[in-house]
Amino acid sequence: MDELDFSTLAVHAGEEPDPETGAMRLPIDMATTFKLPPFGPKLIDALLMESPRPPHAYTRWSNPGLRALEERLVALETAGLSRLKKVDAVVTASGMAAVSALLFTLLGKGDHVVASEVCYAGSVELFGLHLPRFGIEVSLVDTSDAEQVRSAMRPNTRLVYAETPANPILRISDIAALAGIAHAAGVPLAVDSTWASPALQQPLALGADFVIHSLTKYINGHGDALGGVVIGPQKEIQRIRKEMLVHLGGALSPFNAWLILRGAVTLPLRMRQHSESALQVAQFLEGHPKVAHVVYPGLESHPHHALAARQMSAFSGMLTFQLKGGLGTAISLSEKIRVFHYATSLGHAHSLLFYYPTDMYVDAATYLSSAQKAGIREWVGDGIVRVSVGLEAPGDLIRDLDQALRGRSVRGVVGPLAYRLLKG
Ligand SMILES: Cc1ncc(COP(=O)(O)O)c(C=O)c1O
């Protein structure tokens, strides 16, 4: 399937019509257990996972639907990169299960990891709060500044980890530069590429060794299934399957795998539309009197626009903006939107919007220094409205934001007072 285009792979990779029934969609094998051949040394080897394709014995380590999804994700992540050999994937119960599976496979007591100081809150808390509990040293740095990564490297560094674009503030890290730094030290680079999806960014082509996605977001695209994946060298993926799925247990449900496999079919079409609509929404917001500042990698005003244009084929559907009226306007915005939904998560057909007061966001990051917090404050300003632009008509989205930004509700005025009282 090497020479097929990304869009064709999104439809076909991993799925064939059923040889018996001719069914064009893969059936869902909602079975935990599979009948095995009679006892023998070969079977023992297989069950001990001496091969990258373990038999379907128990769904925690293999199931036909999970295998099909893994094949499709490898095909998408390596589309057009036939020089990449022996890349495999392991799907997990959620994006966080993928992040933790990778970290706990590659890192142990006494090791050191350099990671993005701004990434999905669950990941940054895993780095900041939990890895140190297991004796793993962590340096959280601004990975969009390659020099910070270079100077954080230590003799015991075992991994460089970056999320780009970074959730929620859309910093962009230079994957090729980070791969150069990691490889000079003889360690792998892992990239959480969830916000771009393989349709817009291929970290492996830029030198990364591992790619992580929350499948919950763009790859599924319909907001109805959690899932995650780690893609990387076959040997390490085999280790993750054995040590993290079999021993720790974060396996994906076959039903979710089926939904995600179906969602992935339209990934290239959806990403094109998300990107086009987000650019229109970002441009509209940039000129809006109630908006102080917009962060979208597709805007020339984004400090990393040139890098994003180089390493991504489009800019995806995520943006943040800062309101002139602060918390009061944010509360009223959340109340008045009609097409957008006030909700967390992203990458769905539905447009979603979520507000983080900057103080709340940086105060929660107890593992960051005050200089790091000041840098984040300077980048985002006062209050982060995070927007996931969906697949509705961009004109409707723009009109919805416009009507919601104009006028203030009573709750929008009372809200900030209540918030201040709550905070004491
Ligand atoms: C970049 C990124 N990585 C990982 C995750 C975690 O994914 P999940 O919710 O599937 O565990 C998220 C969730 O928002 C995310 O945005």
The ligand as an ORCA input file, in Angstrom:
! r2SCAN-3c Opt
* xyz 0 1
  C      -2.634     16.899     22.755
  C      -3.395     15.921     23.591
  N      -2.812     14.771     23.963
  C      -3.437     13.863     24.736
  C      -4.718     14.091     25.195
  C      -5.394     13.071     26.053
  O      -6.285     12.327     25.285
  P      -7.492     11.460     25.900
  O      -8.517     12.429     26.377
  O      -7.931     10.617     24.753
  O      -6.911     10.655     27.015
  C      -5.382     15.277     24.821
  C      -6.744     15.555     25.303
  O      -7.258     16.650     25.160
  C      -4.700     16.211     23.993
  O      -5.264     17.372     23.609
*
